[in-house]
Amino acid sequence: MSEEQSEIEALIKQRIAEICAAMGEDASVLDADTLIPASGLIDSAGLLELLAWYEQRFGIDLAPEDITIDNLGTLRQMATFAIARRRARVTTTPTGDH
């Protein structure tokens, strides 16, 4: 696992812990492969809060088709998706040709 991957996973876990604490839950049991929606730690409002933070923090605009268990279901998947989107944004340069 890359250092970037680890750092992003830690940031996401920290944010989840903050959301959970506000709801009286303890997110310390959450690991990189725990399925977040199925964990019972965060309700639907908490998931929406997490996704809004995720978009803002990582500069990602999530389309409805991006919001899937495969892309955003676990800490590891969320970090991988953020890294891929950031790299795609950096390597994509407009040519001006249409």
C-alpha positions, -999 to 999 in steps of 0.1 A, spaced: 0 0 0 13 34 -9 19 62 16 -7 83 -3 -33 54 0 -26 51 38 -29 89 43 -62 91 25 -76 61 43 -66 77 76 -82 110 67 -115 92 57 -114 71 89 -109 103 110 -139 119 93 -161 88 98 -150 87 135 -161 124 139 -195 116 123 -199 85 145 -189 103 177 -216 129 170 -241 100 168 -228 83 199 -210 55 180 -174 43 181 -157 39 148 -125 23 162 -136 -11 149 -136 2 113 -108 -12 92 -98 -6 56 -120 -34 43 -151 -29 65 -182 -23 44 -191 12 57 -229 12 49 -233 -23 63 -213 -16 95 -243 2 111 -220 29 123 -234 57 101 -270 63 92 -281 77 58 -277 113 69 -242 105 81 -233 88 47 -245 120 29 -224 141 52 -194 118 45 -199 120 7 -202 158 8 -170 161 28 -152 135 5 -161 155 -26 -149 188 -10 -118 174 6 -105 155 -24 -118 179 -51 -140 152 -66 -174 157 -82 -193 125 -77 -219 116 -104 -248 94 -93 -232 64 -111 -200 69 -91 -218 63 -58 -215 26 -56 -203 0 -31 -175 -9 -55 -162 27 -56 -170 40 -21 -180 10 1 -148 8 22 -120 30 33 -97 13 9 -121 17 -20 -127 53 -12 -90 61 -11 -83 42 -43 -112 60 -61 -99 94 -48 -64 87 -60 -76 75 -94 -98 106 -99 -70 129 -89 -46 113 -113 -71 114 -141 -77 151 -135 -39 157 -136 -32 137 -167 -63 150 -186 -55 182 -204 -79 200 -227 -68 203 -263 -93 228 -274 -102 207 -304 -138 197 -308 
